[in-house]
Amino acid sequence: MLIKTFESGSIDKFEVDCPELGTIKKVKIGHDNKGLNPGWHLKEIFIESKTSRRTWLCECNRWLDKKEDDGKIERELMCVKQFEYDKKIISYDPDLPDFERPRKKTFYEDDDTLYKITAITSELKDAGTEADVYIKIVGKHTETEKIPLEKSTTNRIKFKSDQSDVFKVTDIDVGKIKKVIIGHNNRGKNPSWHLKEIIIEKNNEKYVFPCGKWLDKKLGDGLIERELIPLENIIERSDKVHNFIGMTVNYSISVKTSDILGAGTDSDIFLKIYGQYRKSDFIELKKSLTHKNKFEQGNTDVFEIKEEFFGELVKIKVKQNVKGLNPDWHLNELIVESSDLGRKWIFPFNNWLEKNESGSHLIELFPLNNKDTVSSSNTKEYKIEVYTGDLPKCGTDSNVFITLFGEEQESSEFHLNKSENHFNKFERDNIDRFIFETNDLGRLIGIRVRHDNSGFYPSWFLNQVTISDKSDKYEFICNKWFSTKRDDCKIDRIIKEKNYEKNLQTLQKDQRKKKRIIKKPKDDKNKKEKTIELCNDFKYYYVKIFTGGNQNQAGTDLKAEIKIFGDNCLSKAFKLNETKSHELKFERNQIDVFEIKSEDDLGVIYAVELNLMDCLSKANDLDLEKIEIIDNNFTYKFDYNQAISIKNPVKVKYLKKIFT
């Protein structure tokens, strides 16, 4: 009778004759993948030596199947010596040296550990490799053998340029990881590899190993194997400034040209870097590592330089020597990274380089106020969905930009240029999706959305914006026009997060807090004069004045002032000098919008007072249809529908009408 082996739930026993092996450290087991059902899930292997009476347990609990798990049909299992099996306690093996002895642990605790290894290839041209890559993990207690990185769980073709490949391997737990050794066998048509960084995750621990160098016999220093230390050790070392002063450090400079029409340039670009300890001469950015033609529209050009240690970067001067058929240049941002220091500095700009007062094309850039590291562990991917309204002619051809505000920091401004799902973006009733990676901003509290009013149809009605990361989703409700001719005529808005309770008015442009110091009498006990600091946020109101066309001269050049009556208080007299919607105010059949900044919250508005003052002008009549006061989500409407003449100057009050 034929007895079947390796059936589900079975225990199969075998006897093997071989010389005495001493302490067994690991076992390699596999199969030939033949038969109708070659897949096999192995729980564990138990080994007993009949001569020494010692026993070892090799736990697996993994598939050996090309279609399951990680696709392996051969595995190496670490052996743990068992003593008094029923007690389920691992004892020390007296044959092992002290540094190789395992920690005392419960029997069912895994001796092997699952490592999630992420290899990030740089975005440089031809940075990918076809060579066989391996990694060796060195920890506090022990180290692994060289582990081949064979099957990427994220990509069919591994180690391509600007790609992240994830590998899951099981090996001995080395304890706290001290370093890794990464290399390849230099085989294949394109063995060269520019590695950005390695990330290893195990047992809720995460280690980041910056590299930023070539593993190639012909490029860089010619090494195809590198020893990398984790980022926390780099930062700890970089905090000790004396370790770097006077040393030559590798810096990578990424120059991002904006993705708008005509943004590229043929000019020569120079940088001057100012650091905490020294400054450089002007450095010409000659050879881009990413593109043959540098500084083209929408491209990011990477340059590598070796300079003496600067310390903390303070600013960068960018100089443009104007030449060629396309001399103009729109610079989005500039990023300086150093893998030696584990640091990254971001210099946002997003503007055209124009002549300064001295007549030269020279600008100064300052870094964002944060200490970013060269690490994907400090960045987060944000998915942005932009909902255009369902109204006639509500799509836009303008360039749209967005800035994210978080509780920790704010992002640089992103150009919403390429929609993931529409060729023509921001069309009526469309949802356009964009993906950006930036620093982890913390909980999002608001966004700034604007457009540049360009194109044949710039007016745009935005319903809402939703932003999501791996764990959270945020909603930003707008329901307003971005137009110089509609609504409040604004094309730049700050929108607070739907569920965020704090006031975002402090993020408004040019808005400041007014502080008043109130001194109180001395406290008898402490005999100190108390001071109380009060902060009053400015509040913004928008005044819309509708001029009719019934009179011969409907418009006017009169000077105007307005007072607003609220149930909280009466405002001061605000001068209506500059309209945000037109060059000339109070013209026939025109709607003029004025922005008013009040130190007080007026509450519910019940009346307004318009004061027209004489000036030397022939056009002194005003056909006033109505006035509207906009306060956040409320519009207060005051109808008049009469002509006002300087021959009979008046102050007029209008009864309150609320339109929501």
Summary of the structure (lengths in Angstrom):
residues: 660
radius of gyration: 34.7
end to end distance: 88.6
largest distance: 122.6
contacts: 1878
relative contact order: 0.06
helix: 4%
strand: 47%
